[in-house]
Amino acid sequence: MENAYGLWPLVIINSLIFIGFAFSFTKPKNWRDWRSFGAFSAFLVALFAEMYGFPLTIYLASGWLTKWVPGIDPLTHNSGHLLEDIFGWGGDPHFGPFHILSYVLIGYGFILLANAWKALYKAQRDHALATAGPYTRIRHPQYAAFILIMLGFLFQWPTLVTLIMFPVLVLMYTRLARREEGESRAAFGNEWDAYAARTPAFVPRLGRKGQ
């Protein structure tokens, strides 16, 4: 039988790689930065703990899963790609549509996170409002990047814990964004109001760019 789980060193290694990668772009400075980064890190640890450690979701759903997908061995690593199993994608799940979509979302999320940090760092250094780079399209690209990365991992490897955490974290990021907007309005006044009026919070307007 494939020894697909109990690989706790892989849990630690993958968690450190992705958390370290995100840290290199965000460089938390205040309690709000650390809170958003910490929540994102907890999501990744929970994800990799089931991906390589103990498959709690697969264990709880094994009876239903074997009925839904005849012949599946829930103890193999490939069975953890539940969306590929449920929708009947044949072959290696790593090349299935949901897995490919996850790569796109995760990759774009990290690119967005890196570009947002560059624009925000320059604005903070100049004591100015961040309106360049990704900030021309949305007001909170860093939070949007975290959400895209988490969504990508959900398409790749959904678990009960991360499915519960995802909407909670989205709500947390939304509240943090509102607090930041209040501070920006107090600091920049009419400049912020004009920027907020033309720039959506999280989802860019198709075909339009910030002026």
N, C-alpha and C positions, 0 to 999 in steps of 0.2 A: 504494500500500500504506500502511496506517495506520502512522504513526511512533509505536509504542506503547512503545518502550524506548529506552535511552540517555538518559533524562531524569534525569540525575544531580542537577540542582538540585531536582527534586521529591523525590528520595531524601533530600537534606539537609533540605529544608523539613519534610517529613512526620516525619522522625526527630526533628528539633528540637521540633516541636509536641507530639508524643506524649510524648517524654522530658521535656520541660519541664513538661507537664501533670502527669505522674507525680511529678516532682521537687517541684512546688508542694505536693503532698499528703504526701510522705514526709519531705522535708527530712533527708537522711541526716546522722547525727552521728558514729557510730563505724564501725570497720572492717566490722562485720557489716552495718550499714545500707548502706554503700557497696558491699559485695559483692553483696547482693541486688539493689540498684538497678542496679549495673553489669551484672549478668547479664541483667536485664530489658531494659536499654538495648541490649545486644548482640543480643538476640532481635529487637528492633524494627528495628535497622539491617540485620540479615540479611534480614528480611522485606521491607523497602522497597527494598533493593538488587535483589531479584529482581522486585518488583512494578513498579518503574519503571526500573531500571538494566539489568541483564542477566538474562534469564529462564533461569537454569541448569537448573532442574527441567524446564521446558517443552522446552528444547533437548534434554535427555537423553531425554525421554519422547515426543518428537514423532512418532517412527515408530509407537510403540504407540498414541499418542493418535489419530492420523489413521485407524488401523484401527478403533479402538473407537468413535470418533465420526466417521462418514463426512461429508465436506464441511467439517470444521472447519479453520480457518486458524490454526495454532498461533502465528503471529506477531502476531496481534491481541491487544489487551489483555484482551478479554473471555474469551479462551481460558485465561487464568490462573486463572479460577475453576474449578478442576479438578473439584471435587465436583459443581458444577452440570452440567458437561459429562458426567462419568461416569454420573451418574444420569439424564441425559436431560431436565433441566428446560429447557423452551423459553423463548424470549423473552429479555429483558434479564436477565443473571445478577444484576445489582444488586438485583433484586426477587425473586430466587429464595429458596426456604426456607432454604438454608444461609447465604446472605448476611444474611437477616433475623435468623436465629438469632445470627449473629456480632454484629450490632448490639446485640442484647439482652444478650449476654454481656459485650461490651466496655463498654457503657453502665453495666450493673449493677456491673461490676468497678471502674470509676472512682468510682461512687457509694460503693461499699463501702470503697474505699481512702480517700476523703475523710472518711467518717464514722469509720473506724477511727483515722485520724490525730488527729481532734478528741478522741476518747476517750483515746487514748494520751498525747497532749500534756498533757491536764488531769491524768491520773494521774501522769505524770512530774513535773509542776509541784508536785503535792501530795505527792510521795514516797509514792504509794499504788499498790496493785495495780490494773491496768486491768480493770474488770469491767462497765463501762457501755457503752451503744451496742451495736455489733456484738459486743463482747466478752461480752455476755450469752448469745450463741448459740454462738460458737466462740472458741477460745483464740488463734487466729492469723488474724484477718480480713485483715491486710495481705498476708500471703503468699497467702492464699486469693484475694484480689483480683488479685494479679499472675497467678496461675494461670488465673483466669477470663478475664482480658484476653488472655493468650496463646492460650488455647483458642479464644476468639472469633476471633482473627486466623487461626488454623489452619482454622477452618470457612470463613472468607472467602477465604483465599489460601494453601493448603498448599504448602510447599516441602520439598525433601529436607533442607536445612540446618535449618530450623526444626522439622521433624518429629524430627530427631535431637536437637536442643537441648532440646525440650520435656520429655521424661522426665528428662534430665540435670538440668534446672533444678528440676523438681518434687522430685527427690531432694535437691538442694542445699538447697531451701527447707525440706524435712522435717528435714534435719540441723541447719540453723540454728535451726529451731523447737525442737528437742530441747535444743540448747545454751542457748537462752534460758530454757527451762523449768527447767533445772538451776540457772541463776542466780536465777530467780524463787523456786524452792523454798528456796534458801539465804537469800534476802532476806526472804521472807514466811512461811516455815515452814508451820504448820497452816492459815493462811488460804489459801495457795496449794493445799495438798492438798485442802481442801474445795472450792475453786473448780474444780480440775482434775477432781475426782470427778463433778461435776455438769455439766461443760461439755466437749463434744467438741473435738478439736483443729482440724479443718478442715471437717467436714461436719455441719451442725446436725441435731439430732433433730427430725423433723417433729412438729408439734403440741405441742412442749415448749419452754419458755424457761428460761434460767438463773434460779435463785431469788435 
